[in-house]
Amino acid sequence: MPPRLSHRSTAAVPTLLLLLTLLMLSPPTTTAAAQHHCHRHHSTGDGVVISQADYQGLQAIKHDLSDPYIFLRSWNDSGVTACSGAWAGIKCVLCSVVAITLPWRGLGARSPRAGSASSSAFAGAIAGAVPSSLGFLTDPCGVYLFNNRFSAVANSTRLIQLNLSRNTLSDAVPVEVVASASLVFLDLSYNNLSGPIPDAFAGSDKSPSKLLNNNNNNKEAITGSYQLVFLSLAHNFLDGPIPASVTKLQQLDLYSNSLNGTIPTQLATLADLKVLDLSGNALSGDIPPGLDNLTATCWN
């Protein structure tokens, strides 16, 4: 007899995603082409000066954001110190901004009618979308804006990692992330998303394991196009069945939604799947044979 959904087993979650993050954010070997357009040092700063395109992109992002607690006040020079740690939340590889990490900042979208001065920290602020000006960056890798006030997602077709957990996203899973062929890591947990999980997430045919083993070409690891390795839609209001087309994943977290139906047997055929949490839903039927071999599983 196959196990029923009352089965539950847990184990230590592997460090795979940590290794993936370190790999993608590790600097590639410096090349002559990179040196040609990167100023290696500046007399008034100890870091690499970012490219003019990324500097303008960051200024556009700052303009589009409501920053009630003025966390972005460090984004205020010519870019000399942006890659040396002086600019809050900025991670660079050579002269390119590859990651923006600004959690717990109260950030939202700026109202187009917002004035330049106000007695209220939140005046002119709306929940709004993650700014589309992120697309101005030349080589973005990761955007980590969890625990803020964003209610929608802008174009993310060039991002590799996106964490918008604990914001105010609502309605269907955003088409901007479903259409992304580059995302490896996607966390939209603890929002207000509803409706069914999309039938398919776009991506290339390259195996995620090739990304992890790609020690000889870190540049490809930063800019390449791969399928999702990590997907979390936990703590939302999603309903309907789990789509069988969710493939190539290593970690899938759908905890605490309103999903129903049976567990797709295709999940048991995913060679790279290690962690699966389907608990807190209304699933029924048998657990497909093979899923009990995962590192961590939760059903009920």
C-alpha positions as CSV (number, residue, x, y, z in Angstrom):
1,M,0.0,0.0,0.0
2,P,1.4,3.5,-0.9
3,P,1.6,6.0,2.0
4,R,-1.3,8.4,2.6
5,L,-1.1,12.2,3.1
6,S,-0.8,11.7,6.9
7,H,2.9,10.8,6.3
8,R,5.4,13.4,7.4
9,S,9.2,13.4,7.5
10,T,11.7,16.2,7.9
11,A,15.4,16.4,7.7
12,A,18.0,19.2,7.6
13,V,17.6,21.4,4.6
14,P,20.7,21.2,2.4
15,T,23.0,24.1,1.9
16,L,22.5,23.9,-1.9
17,L,20.9,27.3,-2.2
18,L,23.7,28.9,-0.2
19,L,26.3,27.4,-2.6
20,L,24.2,28.5,-5.6
21,T,24.1,32.1,-4.2
22,L,27.9,32.1,-3.6
23,L,28.6,30.8,-7.0
24,M,26.5,33.3,-8.9
25,L,27.7,36.2,-6.9
26,S,31.4,35.3,-6.9
27,P,33.5,37.5,-9.2
28,P,34.5,36.1,-12.5
29,T,38.1,36.1,-13.7
30,T,39.1,39.7,-14.8
31,T,39.5,40.0,-18.5
32,A,41.1,42.7,-20.7
33,A,37.6,43.5,-22.1
34,A,36.3,44.2,-18.6
35,Q,39.4,46.2,-17.6
36,H,38.8,48.4,-20.7
37,H,35.5,49.8,-19.5
38,C,36.0,49.5,-15.7
39,H,38.1,52.2,-13.8
40,R,40.0,50.0,-11.3
41,H,40.6,52.7,-8.7
42,H,39.7,56.3,-8.0
43,S,41.6,58.9,-5.9
44,T,38.6,59.5,-3.7
45,G,37.3,56.0,-3.3
46,D,38.6,52.5,-2.5
47,G,36.3,50.6,-4.9
48,V,35.7,50.1,-8.5
49,V,33.7,52.9,-10.1
50,I,30.5,51.5,-11.5
51,S,29.7,51.9,-15.2
52,Q,27.8,55.1,-16.2
53,A,24.8,53.0,-17.3
54,D,24.5,51.3,-13.9
55,Y,25.0,54.7,-12.1
56,Q,22.2,56.2,-14.0
57,G,20.1,53.0,-13.4
58,L,20.5,53.3,-9.7
59,Q,19.7,56.9,-9.7
60,A,16.5,56.1,-11.6
61,I,15.6,53.4,-9.1
62,K,16.2,55.7,-6.2
63,H,13.9,58.3,-7.9
64,D,11.1,55.7,-8.4
65,L,11.2,54.4,-4.8
66,S,9.5,55.8,-1.8
67,D,12.2,55.6,0.9
68,P,10.4,56.9,4.1
69,Y,13.4,56.2,6.4
70,I,16.0,57.6,4.0
71,F,18.0,54.3,3.7
72,L,19.1,55.3,0.3
73,R,20.8,58.5,1.3
74,S,24.2,56.8,0.7
75,W,23.3,56.7,-3.1
76,N,24.4,60.3,-3.4
77,D,27.8,60.6,-5.0
78,S,29.1,60.1,-8.5
79,G,29.3,56.3,-8.0
80,V,32.9,56.3,-6.8
81,T,32.1,54.3,-3.7
82,A,29.1,52.4,-4.9
83,C,31.0,49.1,-5.2
84,S,33.1,49.5,-2.1
85,G,30.2,49.0,0.3
86,A,29.4,52.6,0.9
87,W,26.1,52.4,-1.1
88,A,23.5,50.5,0.9
89,G,22.5,47.2,-0.5
90,I,24.7,47.2,-3.6
91,K,26.8,44.2,-4.7
92,C,29.2,44.5,-7.7
93,V,31.2,42.2,-9.9
94,L,33.9,44.3,-11.6
95,C,32.1,47.5,-12.5
96,S,28.6,46.0,-12.8
97,V,25.9,46.0,-10.2
98,V,24.8,42.4,-9.9
99,A,22.6,42.5,-6.8
100,I,20.4,44.8,-4.8
101,T,19.6,43.7,-1.2
102,L,17.3,46.1,0.7
103,P,15.0,44.1,3.0
104,W,13.0,45.5,5.9
105,R,13.3,49.1,4.6
106,G,9.6,50.1,4.2
107,L,10.2,50.7,0.5
108,G,7.4,51.2,-1.9
109,A,6.6,53.0,-5.1
110,R,6.7,56.8,-5.2
111,S,3.5,58.5,-6.1
112,P,3.9,60.7,-9.2
113,R,2.4,63.5,-7.2
114,A,4.8,63.3,-4.3
115,G,6.4,66.6,-3.4
116,S,10.0,67.1,-2.5
117,A,9.3,67.7,1.2
118,S,6.7,66.6,3.6
119,S,6.2,66.3,7.4
120,S,5.1,62.6,7.0
121,A,7.6,59.9,6.3
122,F,5.1,58.0,4.2
123,A,3.6,61.0,2.3
124,G,3.6,60.4,-1.5
125,A,4.2,56.6,-0.9
126,I,2.1,53.9,-2.5
127,A,2.5,50.2,-2.4
128,G,2.9,50.0,-6.1
129,A,5.2,47.9,-8.3
130,V,8.9,47.1,-8.0
131,P,10.3,49.9,-10.2
132,S,10.7,49.1,-13.9
133,S,13.9,51.1,-13.8
134,L,15.6,47.9,-12.5
135,G,15.7,47.1,-16.2
136,F,18.2,49.9,-16.7
137,L,21.0,47.9,-15.0
138,T,23.3,46.3,-17.4
139,D,23.9,42.9,-15.8
140,P,21.5,42.3,-12.8
141,C,21.7,39.0,-11.0
142,G,19.6,39.2,-7.8
143,V,17.1,41.6,-6.3
144,Y,16.2,41.0,-2.6
145,L,13.4,43.3,-1.5
146,F,11.6,41.1,1.0
147,N,9.7,42.7,3.9
148,N,8.8,45.9,2.1
149,R,5.5,47.3,0.6
150,F,5.5,46.3,-3.0
151,S,2.2,45.2,-4.5
152,A,3.3,44.3,-8.1
153,V,6.3,43.0,-10.0
154,A,8.0,44.8,-12.9
155,N,9.9,43.2,-15.7
156,S,12.2,40.5,-14.3
157,T,13.3,38.8,-17.5
158,R,17.0,39.3,-16.8
159,L,17.1,38.5,-13.1
160,I,18.5,35.2,-11.8
161,Q,17.3,35.5,-8.2
162,L,14.2,37.4,-7.0
163,N,13.0,37.6,-3.4
164,L,9.8,39.6,-2.9
165,S,8.5,37.6,0.1
166,R,6.5,39.4,2.8
167,N,5.3,42.2,0.6
168,T,1.7,43.0,-0.5
169,L,1.6,41.2,-3.9
170,S,-2.0,40.2,-4.7
171,D,-4.1,38.6,-7.4
172,A,-2.5,36.0,-9.7
173,V,1.1,35.0,-9.8
174,P,2.7,37.8,-11.8
175,V,3.1,37.1,-15.5
176,E,6.4,38.9,-15.3
177,V,8.0,36.1,-13.3
178,V,6.2,33.3,-15.2
179,A,7.6,34.7,-18.4
180,S,11.2,34.9,-17.1
181,A,13.6,32.4,-18.7
182,S,16.5,33.4,-16.5
183,L,15.1,33.0,-12.9
184,V,16.8,30.3,-10.8
185,F,15.5,31.4,-7.4
186,L,12.0,32.8,-6.9
187,D,10.5,33.6,-3.5
188,L,7.0,35.1,-3.4
189,S,6.0,33.6,-0.1
190,Y,3.9,35.5,2.6
191,N,2.0,37.6,0.1
192,N,-1.7,37.7,-1.0
193,L,-1.5,35.9,-4.3
194,S,-4.6,34.0,-5.4
195,G,-5.8,31.8,-8.2
196,P,-4.1,28.8,-9.7
197,I,-0.4,28.2,-10.0
198,P,0.5,28.9,-13.7
199,D,0.8,25.7,-15.8
200,A,4.4,26.4,-16.7
201,F,7.4,28.5,-15.8
202,A,9.6,29.4,-18.8
203,G,13.3,28.4,-19.0
204,S,16.0,26.8,-21.0
205,D,16.9,23.2,-21.2
206,K,20.2,23.6,-19.2
207,S,20.2,21.5,-16.0
208,P,20.5,23.4,-12.7
209,S,23.3,20.9,-11.8
210,K,25.4,22.3,-14.6
211,L,25.1,25.7,-13.1
212,L,26.4,24.4,-9.7
213,N,29.3,22.5,-11.4
214,N,30.2,25.4,-13.7
215,N,33.4,26.3,-11.9
216,N,35.3,27.2,-15.0
217,N,33.0,29.9,-16.3
218,N,31.5,32.1,-13.6
219,K,30.5,34.7,-16.1
220,E,28.1,32.3,-17.6
221,A,26.8,31.5,-14.2
222,I,26.0,35.2,-13.7
223,T,24.4,35.9,-17.1
224,G,23.2,32.6,-18.4
225,S,19.5,31.4,-18.7
226,Y,18.4,28.5,-16.6
227,Q,15.2,27.0,-15.2
228,L,14.0,27.5,-11.6
229,V,15.9,25.6,-8.9
230,F,14.1,27.2,-5.9
231,L,10.4,28.2,-5.9
232,S,8.4,29.3,-2.8
233,L,4.8,30.4,-3.0
234,A,4.1,29.5,0.6
235,H,1.6,31.4,2.8
236,N,-0.6,32.8,-0.1
237,F,-4.2,32.0,-1.2
238,L,-3.5,29.9,-4.2
239,D,-6.0,27.3,-5.2
240,G,-6.6,24.6,-7.8
241,P,-4.3,21.6,-8.5
242,I,-0.5,21.5,-8.5
243,P,0.5,21.7,-12.1
244,A,2.5,18.8,-13.4
245,S,4.6,21.1,-15.6
246,V,6.6,22.4,-12.6
247,T,9.9,20.7,-13.4
248,K,13.6,20.9,-12.9
249,L,13.2,22.1,-9.3
250,Q,15.4,21.3,-6.3
251,Q,13.3,22.9,-3.7
252,L,9.5,23.5,-3.9
253,D,7.6,25.2,-1.1
254,L,3.8,25.5,-1.4
255,Y,3.0,25.4,2.3
256,S,-0.2,27.0,3.6
257,N,-2.3,27.7,0.5
258,S,-5.7,26.2,-0.6
259,L,-4.4,23.8,-3.2
260,N,-6.5,20.7,-3.9
261,G,-6.5,17.5,-5.9
262,T,-3.7,14.9,-5.9
263,I,0.0,15.2,-5.9
264,P,1.3,15.0,-9.5
265,T,3.2,11.8,-10.1
266,Q,5.7,13.8,-12.2
267,L,7.1,15.3,-9.0
268,A,8.6,11.9,-8.2
269,T,10.5,11.8,-11.5
270,L,12.4,15.1,-10.8
271,A,16.0,14.0,-10.5
272,D,17.2,17.1,-8.7
273,L,14.2,17.6,-6.3
274,K,15.5,17.5,-2.7
275,V,13.0,19.5,-0.6
276,L,9.2,19.5,-1.0
277,D,6.6,21.1,1.3
278,L,3.0,20.7,0.4
279,S,1.6,20.9,3.9
280,G,-1.3,23.2,4.9
281,N,-3.3,22.5,1.8
282,A,-6.4,20.4,0.9
283,L,-4.6,17.7,-1.1
284,S,-5.9,14.2,-1.2
285,G,-5.0,10.7,-2.5
286,D,-1.8,8.8,-2.3
287,I,1.8,10.1,-2.1
288,P,3.5,9.1,-5.4
289,P,6.1,6.4,-4.9
290,G,9.6,7.9,-4.9
291,L,8.9,11.1,-3.0
292,D,9.9,9.5,0.3
293,N,13.5,9.6,-0.8
294,L,13.7,13.4,-0.6
295,T,15.9,15.2,2.0
296,A,12.9,16.9,3.5
297,T,9.2,16.4,2.8
298,C,6.0,17.7,4.4
299,W,2.5,16.6,3.4
300,N,0.0,17.3,6.1
